[in-house]
Amino acid sequence: MAEVFIIGTGMIRFGKYHHRDVRDMAIEAAEFALRDADISKEQVEAAFFSNTFWGLFGNQHSIRGQVVLRSMGIGSIPVINVENACAGASTALHCAIMGLEGGAFDVALVIGSEKISNPDKNLSLMAYASCMDVANFENQLKLMEELSKEFKVEVPPTGKVGEGRSVFMDAYALGARWHMSRFGSTQRQLAIIASKNHFHGSLNPLAQYQKPMSVEEVLNDKPIAYPLTRSMCAPIGDGAAAAVVCSGKFLKTHPSSRAIRVRASVLASGRDRAIDEEDIGERLSKRAYEVSGVGPQDIDVAELHDATAYGELHQCEAMGFCPLGEGGIYAESGATALGGERPINTSGGLECRGHPIGASGLAQIYELVLQLRGEAGKRQVEGARIALAENGGGNIGVEEAAMCIHILEKP
């Protein structure tokens, strides 16, 4: 297969933009990426566009990518629209990489853009439920409630499942209580992860939240769904990110000293399983390591899907960065903080960088490309050469409906 490289990235600061829409945010991020790659829009041979909620909030249910690209003055080329919930942007990148590897084109533009904030906050929260099996939604809630009864964790009252919050927070809280019940992890360990990410986010000018928070401040924040507090959870927000990817053939004729090689791009779907069986992250990371020829010990920096602090704890284990059951202990050791052996979510992660779901996967790539180029400023990981991005999407049963993992290398 042909080698593939990332030669340009672009991103706007994530936040709540009541007077912006999916289109103009996407165009801004795409133009940043094209300038970063030092190519013109005329050189783009294919485009992949990720979005989930434009139809719900703006009635643009179809041809979303074509609408954005035509507004940029790009027509004629293939435009592929991708929807895969929170894993949409990484899935779009995966599709572009497959096309490049197969020789279908030599340069592709990948864009993710999402607007979720709305004057009606309940509408924003309800939107997330569409990233589950809608027809079986009541059965999903019953499953979560029944599983929760099996855990040996005392749960303070925080309202019924999904009440006044995204149902995904309840799903993550369920996973956290399972981990606490089986392995003895603690709410304080989750607060350590969140506090670390708030510090990382304070160093990122494009993060939605840029305020450091102590462990105690995280613990004393508003309860969401036990053991999660508000600052352990990703916020509602808007934003866009983009990347330009090319073949090795194109790079030879348009050389760049800042190109980043893609060593692995893998995509999988979840399956029916018991809560204590091997999950999608464990299965897919093994495949990513096999494809890339590296192991977890070789990863210098990673962006993991932390829609909550428990997400990061669990994915540290699933990616093989620490043994199963020791994600909280690993965080307590300082290993995942800047200056530690393997910094995780140096961008601030979804908890602080923000999580406009159709753009999040490319925001991870934006951060890791900066790190591998040595351009991350105050949050730079010294000597970073190999990086991993894990991006999950949606939920069915007890695991993600979809997941992408990318492994990148500084040549």
Helices and strands as residue ranges (DSSP letters): E 4-11, H 22-37, G 41-43, E 46-50, H 54-58, H 64-71, E 79-82, G 85-87, H 88-101, E 107-115, H 121-127, G 128-131, G 134-136, H 137-149, H 167-183, H 187-202, H 215-219, E 223-225, E 228-229, G 230-232, E 238-247, H 248-253, E 260-269, H 280-292, G 296-298, E 301-303, H 309-318, H 327-332, H 349-352, H 360-373, G 377-379, E 386-396, E 399-409
